[in-house]
Amino acid sequence: MPDTLLTHIKKLFTLLKLIYTSKNLSITDIVNETGFNRSQVYTLLEVLERLGLIKRERIRAVPPRTIITLTDKGSNFMKCIEQSIDINTLLLE
């Protein structure tokens, strides 16, 4: 069953909050922390990237990984949100 708009928004905020508080995360880290499947994570990250809130950096290692970080825009957005509302309360509603 597809997510409702509210559920989708909550998942986006969950990812943003995680990236904001943890700084550099891999896709695997995000999957493990959120419990979202890889497909959901890739879809949500694509939305956040198109909005200019995150960036992906490919690390050439063995095995290769992609690190997700907030852009300056994403960091400023989260600071504004943090000052305006309690994100944890928003996510629980």
PDB file as gemmi writes it, atoms N, CA and C in Angstrom:
CRYST1    1.000    1.000    1.000  90.00  90.00  90.00 P 1                      
ATOM      1  N   MET A   1       0.841  -1.177   0.000  1.00  0.00           N  
ATOM      2  CA  MET A   1       0.000   0.000   0.000  1.00  0.00           C  
ATOM      3  C   MET A   1       0.890   1.246   0.000  1.00  0.00           C  
ATOM      4  N   PRO A   2       0.660   2.183  -0.907  1.00  0.00           N  
ATOM      5  CA  PRO A   2       1.496   3.390  -0.975  1.00  0.00           C  
ATOM      6  C   PRO A   2       1.317   4.267   0.262  1.00  0.00           C  
ATOM      7  N   ASP A   3       2.381   5.025   0.556  1.00  0.00           N  
ATOM      8  CA  ASP A   3       2.329   5.959   1.681  1.00  0.00           C  
ATOM      9  C   ASP A   3       1.330   7.069   1.415  1.00  0.00           C  
ATOM     10  N   THR A   4       0.707   7.535   2.486  1.00  0.00           N  
ATOM     11  CA  THR A   4      -0.090   8.754   2.379  1.00  0.00           C  
ATOM     12  C   THR A   4       0.891   9.922   2.329  1.00  0.00           C  
ATOM     13  N   LEU A   5       0.411  11.076   1.972  1.00  0.00           N  
ATOM     14  CA  LEU A   5       1.273  12.257   1.915  1.00  0.00           C  
ATOM     15  C   LEU A   5       1.889  12.541   3.282  1.00  0.00           C  
ATOM     16  N   LEU A   6       1.085  12.452   4.337  1.00  0.00           N  
ATOM     17  CA  LEU A   6       1.585  12.719   5.687  1.00  0.00           C  
ATOM     18  C   LEU A   6       2.675  11.721   6.078  1.00  0.00           C  
ATOM     19  N   THR A   7       2.469  10.457   5.765  1.00  0.00           N  
ATOM     20  CA  THR A   7       3.477   9.436   6.068  1.00  0.00           C  
ATOM     21  C   THR A   7       4.761   9.709   5.293  1.00  0.00           C  
ATOM     22  N   HIS A   8       4.632  10.095   4.036  1.00  0.00           N  
ATOM     23  CA  HIS A   8       5.799  10.415   3.210  1.00  0.00           C  
ATOM     24  C   HIS A   8       6.568  11.601   3.803  1.00  0.00           C  
ATOM     25  N   ILE A   9       5.856  12.626   4.215  1.00  0.00           N  
ATOM     26  CA  ILE A   9       6.489  13.808   4.814  1.00  0.00           C  
ATOM     27  C   ILE A   9       7.186  13.431   6.116  1.00  0.00           C  
ATOM     28  N   LYS A  10       6.552  12.605   6.927  1.00  0.00           N  
ATOM     29  CA  LYS A  10       7.183  12.164   8.178  1.00  0.00           C  
ATOM     30  C   LYS A  10       8.467  11.396   7.900  1.00  0.00           C  
ATOM     31  N   LYS A  11       8.473  10.578   6.864  1.00  0.00           N  
ATOM     32  CA  LYS A  11       9.680   9.833   6.509  1.00  0.00           C  
ATOM     33  C   LYS A  11      10.779  10.781   6.034  1.00  0.00           C  
ATOM     34  N   LEU A  12      10.403  11.802   5.272  1.00  0.00           N  
ATOM     35  CA  LEU A  12      11.388  12.798   4.839  1.00  0.00           C  
ATOM     36  C   LEU A  12      12.005  13.504   6.039  1.00  0.00           C  
ATOM     37  N   PHE A  13      11.165  13.907   7.003  1.00  0.00           N  
ATOM     38  CA  PHE A  13      11.675  14.569   8.209  1.00  0.00           C  
ATOM     39  C   PHE A  13      12.511  13.617   9.056  1.00  0.00           C  
ATOM     40  N   THR A  14      12.129  12.352   9.100  1.00  0.00           N  
ATOM     41  CA  THR A  14      12.918  11.362   9.837  1.00  0.00           C  
ATOM     42  C   THR A  14      14.327  11.287   9.259  1.00  0.00           C  
ATOM     43  N   LEU A  15      14.431  11.226   7.934  1.00  0.00           N  
ATOM     44  CA  LEU A  15      15.735  11.189   7.282  1.00  0.00           C  
ATOM     45  C   LEU A  15      16.524  12.469   7.527  1.00  0.00           C  
ATOM     46  N   LEU A  16      15.861  13.610   7.353  1.00  0.00           N  
ATOM     47  CA  LEU A  16      16.551  14.886   7.577  1.00  0.00           C  
ATOM     48  C   LEU A  16      17.075  14.991   8.995  1.00  0.00           C  
ATOM     49  N   LYS A  17      16.255  14.614   9.962  1.00  0.00           N  
ATOM     50  CA  LYS A  17      16.669  14.683  11.368  1.00  0.00           C  
ATOM     51  C   LYS A  17      17.859  13.765  11.614  1.00  0.00           C  
ATOM     52  N   LEU A  18      17.810  12.557  11.077  1.00  0.00           N  
ATOM     53  CA  LEU A  18      18.897  11.610  11.249  1.00  0.00           C  
ATOM     54  C   LEU A  18      20.190  12.139  10.642  1.00  0.00           C  
ATOM     55  N   ILE A  19      20.118  12.656   9.439  1.00  0.00           N  
ATOM     56  CA  ILE A  19      21.309  13.195   8.767  1.00  0.00           C  
ATOM     57  C   ILE A  19      21.830  14.426   9.510  1.00  0.00           C  
ATOM     58  N   TYR A  20      20.926  15.259  10.004  1.00  0.00           N  
ATOM     59  CA  TYR A  20      21.297  16.469  10.729  1.00  0.00           C  
ATOM     60  C   TYR A  20      22.019  16.126  12.033  1.00  0.00           C  
ATOM     61  N   THR A  21      21.530  15.129  12.735  1.00  0.00           N  
ATOM     62  CA  THR A  21      22.130  14.796  14.030  1.00  0.00           C  
ATOM     63  C   THR A  21      23.344  13.889  13.916  1.00  0.00           C  
ATOM     64  N   SER A  22      23.419  13.110  12.842  1.00  0.00           N  
ATOM     65  CA  SER A  22      24.515  12.145  12.709  1.00  0.00           C  
ATOM     66  C   SER A  22      25.616  12.599  11.762  1.00  0.00           C  
ATOM     67  N   LYS A  23      25.346  13.631  11.007  1.00  0.00           N  
ATOM     68  CA  LYS A  23      26.278  14.171  10.017  1.00  0.00           C  
ATOM     69  C   LYS A  23      26.475  13.220   8.840  1.00  0.00           C  
ATOM     70  N   ASN A  24      27.589  12.513   8.752  1.00  0.00           N  
ATOM     71  CA  ASN A  24      27.893  11.685   7.582  1.00  0.00           C  
ATOM     72  C   ASN A  24      27.365  10.267   7.757  1.00  0.00           C  
ATOM     73  N   LEU A  25      26.432   9.886   6.896  1.00  0.00           N  
ATOM     74  CA  LEU A  25      25.845   8.551   6.966  1.00  0.00           C  
ATOM     75  C   LEU A  25      25.905   7.871   5.612  1.00  0.00           C  
ATOM     76  N   SER A  26      26.032   6.559   5.645  1.00  0.00           N  
ATOM     77  CA  SER A  26      25.930   5.780   4.402  1.00  0.00           C  
ATOM     78  C   SER A  26      24.476   5.364   4.231  1.00  0.00           C  
ATOM     79  N   ILE A  27      24.154   4.872   3.048  1.00  0.00           N  
ATOM     80  CA  ILE A  27      22.809   4.364   2.780  1.00  0.00           C  
ATOM     81  C   ILE A  27      22.495   3.231   3.765  1.00  0.00           C  
ATOM     82  N   THR A  28      23.458   2.349   3.986  1.00  0.00           N  
ATOM     83  CA  THR A  28      23.258   1.232   4.913  1.00  0.00           C  
ATOM     84  C   THR A  28      22.984   1.741   6.325  1.00  0.00           C  
ATOM     85  N   ASP A  29      23.716   2.774   6.761  1.00  0.00           N  
ATOM     86  CA  ASP A  29      23.461   3.373   8.077  1.00  0.00           C  
ATOM     87  C   ASP A  29      22.020   3.855   8.177  1.00  0.00           C  
ATOM     88  N   ILE A  30      21.556   4.519   7.135  1.00  0.00           N  
ATOM     89  CA  ILE A  30      20.199   5.079   7.132  1.00  0.00           C  
ATOM     90  C   ILE A  30      19.163   3.953   7.183  1.00  0.00           C  
ATOM     91  N   VAL A  31      19.366   2.915   6.391  1.00  0.00           N  
ATOM     92  CA  VAL A  31      18.448   1.769   6.401  1.00  0.00           C  
ATOM     93  C   VAL A  31      18.402   1.147   7.798  1.00  0.00           C  
ATOM     94  N   ASN A  32      19.571   0.955   8.398  1.00  0.00           N  
ATOM     95  CA  ASN A  32      19.637   0.342   9.724  1.00  0.00           C  
ATOM     96  C   ASN A  32      19.005   1.210  10.803  1.00  0.00           C  
ATOM     97  N   GLU A  33      19.210   2.501  10.736  1.00  0.00           N  
ATOM     98  CA  GLU A  33      18.686   3.420  11.757  1.00  0.00           C  
ATOM     99  C   GLU A  33      17.177   3.638  11.646  1.00  0.00           C  
ATOM    100  N   THR A  34      16.669   3.677  10.418  1.00  0.00           N  
ATOM    101  CA  THR A  34      15.256   4.010  10.224  1.00  0.00           C  
ATOM    102  C   THR A  34      14.349   2.795  10.123  1.00  0.00           C  
ATOM    103  N   GLY A  35      14.895   1.688   9.652  1.00  0.00           N  
ATOM    104  CA  GLY A  35      14.063   0.522   9.400  1.00  0.00           C  
ATOM    105  C   GLY A  35      13.345   0.593   8.059  1.00  0.00           C  
ATOM    106  N   PHE A  36      13.577   1.671   7.300  1.00  0.00           N  
ATOM    107  CA  PHE A  36      13.004   1.783   5.958  1.00  0.00           C  
ATOM    108  C   PHE A  36      13.783   0.847   5.042  1.00  0.00           C  
ATOM    109  N   ASN A  37      13.114   0.325   4.007  1.00  0.00           N  
ATOM    110  CA  ASN A  37      13.852  -0.523   3.079  1.00  0.00           C  
ATOM    111  C   ASN A  37      14.695   0.355   2.139  1.00  0.00           C  
ATOM    112  N   ARG A  38      15.644  -0.266   1.476  1.00  0.00           N  
ATOM    113  CA  ARG A  38      16.585   0.479   0.615  1.00  0.00           C  
ATOM    114  C   ARG A  38      15.865   1.261  -0.474  1.00  0.00           C  
ATOM    115  N   SER A  39      14.834   0.671  -1.039  1.00  0.00           N  
ATOM    116  CA  SER A  39      14.079   1.343  -2.092  1.00  0.00           C  
ATOM    117  C   SER A  39      13.438   2.631  -1.566  1.00  0.00           C  
ATOM    118  N   GLN A  40      12.843   2.553  -0.380  1.00  0.00           N  
ATOM    119  CA  GLN A  40      12.244   3.749   0.236  1.00  0.00           C  
ATOM    120  C   GLN A  40      13.312   4.808   0.490  1.00  0.00           C  
ATOM    121  N   VAL A  41      14.449   4.382   1.012  1.00  0.00           N  
ATOM    122  CA  VAL A  41      15.525   5.326   1.329  1.00  0.00           C  
ATOM    123  C   VAL A  41      16.001   6.028   0.057  1.00  0.00           C  
ATOM    124  N   TYR A  42      16.219   5.275  -1.016  1.00  0.00           N  
ATOM    125  CA  TYR A  42      16.664   5.889  -2.271  1.00  0.00           C  
ATOM    126  C   TYR A  42      15.635   6.891  -2.791  1.00  0.00           C  
ATOM    127  N   THR A  43      14.360   6.544  -2.710  1.00  0.00           N  
ATOM    128  CA  THR A  43      13.302   7.451  -3.171  1.00  0.00           C  
ATOM    129  C   THR A  43      13.269   8.728  -2.335  1.00  0.00           C  
ATOM    130  N   LEU A  44      13.341   8.580  -1.023  1.00  0.00           N  
ATOM    131  CA  LEU A  44      13.313   9.744  -0.133  1.00  0.00           C  
ATOM    132  C   LEU A  44      14.549  10.619  -0.330  1.00  0.00           C  
ATOM    133  N   LEU A  45      15.707   9.998  -0.482  1.00  0.00           N  
ATOM    134  CA  LEU A  45      16.936  10.768  -0.703  1.00  0.00           C  
ATOM    135  C   LEU A  45      16.884  11.522  -2.023  1.00  0.00           C  
ATOM    136  N   GLU A  46      16.272  10.926  -3.024  1.00  0.00           N  
ATOM    137  CA  GLU A  46      16.129  11.605  -4.315  1.00  0.00           C  
ATOM    138  C   GLU A  46      15.308  12.880  -4.165  1.00  0.00           C  
ATOM    139  N   VAL A  47      14.229  12.813  -3.405  1.00  0.00           N  
ATOM    140  CA  VAL A  47      13.395  13.998  -3.160  1.00  0.00           C  
ATOM    141  C   VAL A  47      14.206  15.064  -2.424  1.00  0.00           C  
ATOM    142  N   LEU A  48      14.903  14.666  -1.366  1.00  0.00           N  
ATOM    143  CA  LEU A  48      15.683  15.624  -0.581  1.00  0.00           C  
ATOM    144  C   LEU A  48      16.814  16.235  -1.406  1.00  0.00           C  
ATOM    145  N   GLU A  49      17.401  15.440  -2.287  1.00  0.00           N  
ATOM    146  CA  GLU A  49      18.471  15.937  -3.154  1.00  0.00           C  
ATOM    147  C   GLU A  49      17.918  16.941  -4.167  1.00  0.00           C  
ATOM    148  N   ARG A  50      16.764  16.630  -4.756  1.00  0.00           N  
ATOM    149  CA  ARG A  50      16.157  17.564  -5.712  1.00  0.00           C  
ATOM    150  C   ARG A  50      15.788  18.888  -5.048  1.00  0.00           C  
ATOM    151  N   LEU A  51      15.439  18.830  -3.757  1.00  0.00           N  
ATOM    152  CA  LEU A  51      15.120  20.058  -3.016  1.00  0.00           C  
ATOM    153  C   LEU A  51      16.380  20.818  -2.600  1.00  0.00           C  
ATOM    154  N   GLY A  52      17.538  20.208  -2.822  1.00  0.00           N  
ATOM    155  CA  GLY A  52      18.802  20.858  -2.481  1.00  0.00           C  
ATOM    156  C   GLY A  52      19.146  20.780  -1.004  1.00  0.00           C  
ATOM    157  N   LEU A  53      18.527  19.840  -0.265  1.00  0.00           N  
ATOM    158  CA  LEU A  53      18.735  19.743   1.179  1.00  0.00           C  
ATOM    159  C   LEU A  53      19.855  18.775   1.559  1.00  0.00           C  
ATOM    160  N   ILE A  54      20.155  17.836   0.683  1.00  0.00           N  
ATOM    161  CA  ILE A  54      21.234  16.874   0.938  1.00  0.00           C  
ATOM    162  C   ILE A  54      22.120  16.754  -0.287  1.00  0.00           C  
ATOM    163  N   LYS A  55      23.283  16.156  -0.061  1.00  0.00           N  
ATOM    164  CA  LYS A  55      24.155  15.808  -1.187  1.00  0.00           C  
ATOM    165  C   LYS A  55      24.722  14.419  -0.924  1.00  0.00           C  
ATOM    166  N   ARG A  56      25.018  13.740  -2.006  1.00  0.00           N  
ATOM    167  CA  ARG A  56      25.611  12.404  -1.936  1.00  0.00           C  
ATOM    168  C   ARG A  56      27.045  12.490  -2.422  1.00  0.00           C  
ATOM    169  N   GLU A  57      27.923  11.833  -1.693  1.00  0.00           N  
ATOM    170  CA  GLU A  57      29.325  11.796  -2.098  1.00  0.00           C  
ATOM    171  C   GLU A  57      29.760  10.334  -2.204  1.00  0.00           C  
ATOM    172  N   ARG A  58      30.203   9.979  -3.369  1.00  0.00           N  
ATOM    173  CA  ARG A  58      30.650   8.598  -3.617  1.00  0.00           C  
ATOM    174  C   ARG A  58      32.068   8.444  -3.090  1.00  0.00           C  
ATOM    175  N   ILE A  59      32.271   7.499  -2.204  1.00  0.00           N  
ATOM    176  CA  ILE A  59      33.588   7.223  -1.628  1.00  0.00           C  
ATOM    177  C   ILE A  59      34.157   5.986  -2.318  1.00  0.00           C  
ATOM    178  N   ARG A  60      35.327   6.138  -2.885  1.00  0.00           N  
ATOM    179  CA  ARG A  60      35.982   5.006  -3.551  1.00  0.00           C  
ATOM    180  C   ARG A  60      36.761   4.235  -2.495  1.00  0.00           C  
ATOM    181  N   ALA A  61      36.141   3.196  -2.039  1.00  0.00           N  
ATOM    182  CA  ALA A  61      36.750   2.324  -1.042  1.00  0.00           C  
ATOM    183  C   ALA A  61      36.345   0.902  -1.396  1.00  0.00           C  
ATOM    184  N   VAL A  62      36.772  -0.015  -0.603  1.00  0.00           N  
ATOM    185  CA  VAL A  62      36.355  -1.398  -0.809  1.00  0.00           C  
ATOM    186  C   VAL A  62      35.590  -1.821   0.435  1.00  0.00           C  
ATOM    187  N   PRO A  63      34.309  -2.017   0.345  1.00  0.00           N  
ATOM    188  CA  PRO A  63      33.450  -1.760  -0.809  1.00  0.00           C  
ATOM    189  C   PRO A  63      33.166  -0.266  -0.952  1.00  0.00           C  
ATOM    190  N   PRO A  64      32.797   0.178  -2.162  1.00  0.00           N  
ATOM    191  CA  PRO A  64      32.470   1.594  -2.352  1.00  0.00           C  
ATOM    192  C   PRO A  64      31.232   1.965  -1.545  1.00  0.00           C  
ATOM    193  N   ARG A  65      31.157   3.215  -1.104  1.00  0.00           N  
ATOM    194  CA  ARG A  65      29.992   3.665  -0.344  1.00  0.00           C  
ATOM    195  C   ARG A  65      29.602   5.062  -0.791  1.00  0.00           C  
ATOM    196  N   THR A  66      28.384   5.409  -0.459  1.00  0.00           N  
ATOM    197  CA  THR A  66      27.883   6.746  -0.700  1.00  0.00           C  
ATOM    198  C   THR A  66      27.591   7.370   0.649  1.00  0.00           C  
ATOM    199  N   ILE A  67      28.168   8.542   0.891  1.00  0.00           N  
ATOM    200  CA  ILE A  67      27.961   9.261   2.143  1.00  0.00           C  
ATOM    201  C   ILE A  67      26.937  10.365   1.893  1.00  0.00           C  
ATOM    202  N   ILE A  68      25.978  10.468   2.793  1.00  0.00           N  
ATOM    203  CA  ILE A  68      24.920  11.469   2.692  1.00  0.00           C  
ATOM    204  C   ILE A  68      25.171  12.559   3.726  1.00  0.00           C  
ATOM    205  N   THR A  69      25.184  13.803   3.283  1.00  0.00           N  
ATOM    206  CA  THR A  69      25.340  14.939   4.188  1.00  0.00           C  
ATOM    207  C   THR A  69      24.324  16.019   3.814  1.00  0.00           C  
ATOM    208  N   LEU A  70      24.064  16.897   4.769  1.00  0.00           N  
ATOM    209  CA  LEU A  70      23.209  18.041   4.485  1.00  0.00           C  
ATOM    210  C   LEU A  70      23.997  19.086   3.718  1.00  0.00           C  
ATOM    211  N   THR A  71      23.330  19.777   2.843  1.00  0.00           N  
ATOM    212  CA  THR A  71      23.916  20.948   2.201  1.00  0.00           C  
ATOM    213  C   THR A  71      23.780  22.109   3.186  1.00  0.00           C  
ATOM    214  N   ASP A  72      24.353  23.247   2.860  1.00  0.00           N  
ATOM    215  CA  ASP A  72      24.155  24.431   3.708  1.00  0.00           C  
ATOM    216  C   ASP A  72      22.670  24.764   3.797  1.00  0.00           C  
ATOM    217  N   LYS A  73      21.984  24.649   2.670  1.00  0.00           N  
ATOM    218  CA  LYS A  73      20.539  24.897   2.644  1.00  0.00           C  
ATOM    219  C   LYS A  73      19.810  23.935   3.583  1.00  0.00           C  
ATOM    220  N   GLY A  74      20.184  22.664   3.550  1.00  0.00           N  
ATOM    221  CA  GLY A  74      19.568  21.666   4.416  1.00  0.00           C  
ATOM    222  C   GLY A  74      19.842  21.924   5.881  1.00  0.00           C  
ATOM    223  N   SER A  75      21.069  22.313   6.185  1.00  0.00           N  
ATOM    224  CA  SER A  75      21.441  22.619   7.565  1.00  0.00           C  
ATOM    225  C   SER A  75      20.670  23.837   8.076  1.00  0.00           C  
ATOM    226  N   ASN A  76      20.592  24.868   7.254  1.00  0.00           N  
ATOM    227  CA  ASN A  76      19.835  26.066   7.650  1.00  0.00           C  
ATOM    228  C   ASN A  76      18.354  25.754   7.818  1.00  0.00           C  
ATOM    229  N   PHE A  77      17.816  24.925   6.937  1.00  0.00           N  
ATOM    230  CA  PHE A  77      16.419  24.511   7.034  1.00  0.00           C  
ATOM    231  C   PHE A  77      16.169  23.798   8.356  1.00  0.00           C  
ATOM    232  N   MET A  78      17.044  22.862   8.712  1.00  0.00           N  
ATOM    233  CA  MET A  78      16.862  22.106   9.954  1.00  0.00           C  
ATOM    234  C   MET A  78      17.010  23.001  11.178  1.00  0.00           C  
ATOM    235  N   LYS A  79      17.895  23.970  11.126  1.00  0.00           N  
ATOM    236  CA  LYS A  79      18.031  24.915  12.245  1.00  0.00           C  
ATOM    237  C   LYS A  79      16.757  25.722  12.421  1.00  0.00           C  
ATOM    238  N   CYS A  80      16.159  26.147  11.317  1.00  0.00           N  
ATOM    239  CA  CYS A  80      14.894  26.892  11.381  1.00  0.00           C  
ATOM    240  C   CYS A  80      13.779  26.013  11.929  1.00  0.00           C  
ATOM    241  N   ILE A  81      13.699  24.797  11.462  1.00  0.00           N  
ATOM    242  CA  ILE A  81      12.675  23.858  11.932  1.00  0.00           C  
ATOM    243  C   ILE A  81      12.869  23.596  13.424  1.00  0.00           C  
ATOM    244  N   GLU A  82      14.103  23.373  13.816  1.00  0.00           N  
ATOM    245  CA  GLU A  82      14.434  23.065  15.216  1.00  0.00           C  
ATOM    246  C   GLU A  82      13.997  24.199  16.150  1.00  0.00           C  
ATOM    247  N   GLN A  83      14.134  25.430  15.684  1.00  0.00           N  
ATOM    248  CA  GLN A  83      13.754  26.588  16.492  1.00  0.00           C  
ATOM    249  C   GLN A  83      12.244  26.794  16.513  1.00  0.00           C  
ATOM    250  N   SER A  84      11.554  26.268  15.509  1.00  0.00           N  
ATOM    251  CA  SER A  84      10.117  26.527  15.372  1.00  0.00           C  
ATOM    252  C   SER A  84       9.240  25.455  16.011  1.00  0.00           C  
ATOM    253  N   ILE A  85       9.634  24.196  15.838  1.00  0.00           N  
ATOM    254  CA  ILE A  85       8.802  23.092  16.340  1.00  0.00           C  
ATOM    255  C   ILE A  85       9.679  21.984  16.910  1.00  0.00           C  
ATOM    256  N   ASP A  86       9.064  21.151  17.699  1.00  0.00           N  
ATOM    257  CA  ASP A  86       9.750  19.957  18.199  1.00  0.00           C  
ATOM    258  C   ASP A  86       9.539  18.856  17.158  1.00  0.00           C  
ATOM    259  N   ILE A  87      10.594  18.510  16.447  1.00  0.00           N  
ATOM    260  CA  ILE A  87      10.483  17.536  15.360  1.00  0.00           C  
ATOM    261  C   ILE A  87       9.991  16.188  15.889  1.00  0.00           C  
ATOM    262  N   ASN A  88      10.442  15.798  17.072  1.00  0.00           N  
ATOM    263  CA  ASN A  88       9.995  14.513  17.625  1.00  0.00           C  
ATOM    264  C   ASN A  88       8.486  14.486  17.805  1.00  0.00           C  
ATOM    265  N   THR A  89       7.911  15.586  18.263  1.00  0.00           N  
ATOM    266  CA  THR A  89       6.458  15.658  18.420  1.00  0.00           C  
ATOM    267  C   THR A  89       5.782  15.567  17.068  1.00  0.00           C  
ATOM    268  N   LEU A  90       6.317  16.252  16.076  1.00  0.00           N  
ATOM    269  CA  LEU A  90       5.764  16.197  14.728  1.00  0.00           C  
ATOM    270  C   LEU A  90       5.752  14.776  14.191  1.00  0.00           C  
ATOM    271  N   LEU A  91       6.828  14.041  14.430  1.00  0.00           N  
ATOM    272  CA  LEU A  91       6.945  12.693  13.906  1.00  0.00           C  
ATOM    273  C   LEU A  91       6.019  11.706  14.615  1.00  0.00           C  
ATOM    274  N   LEU A  92       5.641  11.998  15.851  1.00  0.00           N  
ATOM    275  CA  LEU A  92       4.771  11.101  16.605  1.00  0.00           C  
ATOM    276  C   LEU A  92       3.292  11.305  16.314  1.00  0.00           C  
ATOM    277  N   GLU A  93       2.928  12.475  15.812  1.00  0.00           N  
ATOM    278  CA  GLU A  93       1.514  12.766  15.583  1.00  0.00           C  
ATOM    279  C   GLU A  93       0.928  11.944  14.467  1.00  0.00           C  
TER     280      GLU A  93                                                      
END                                                                             
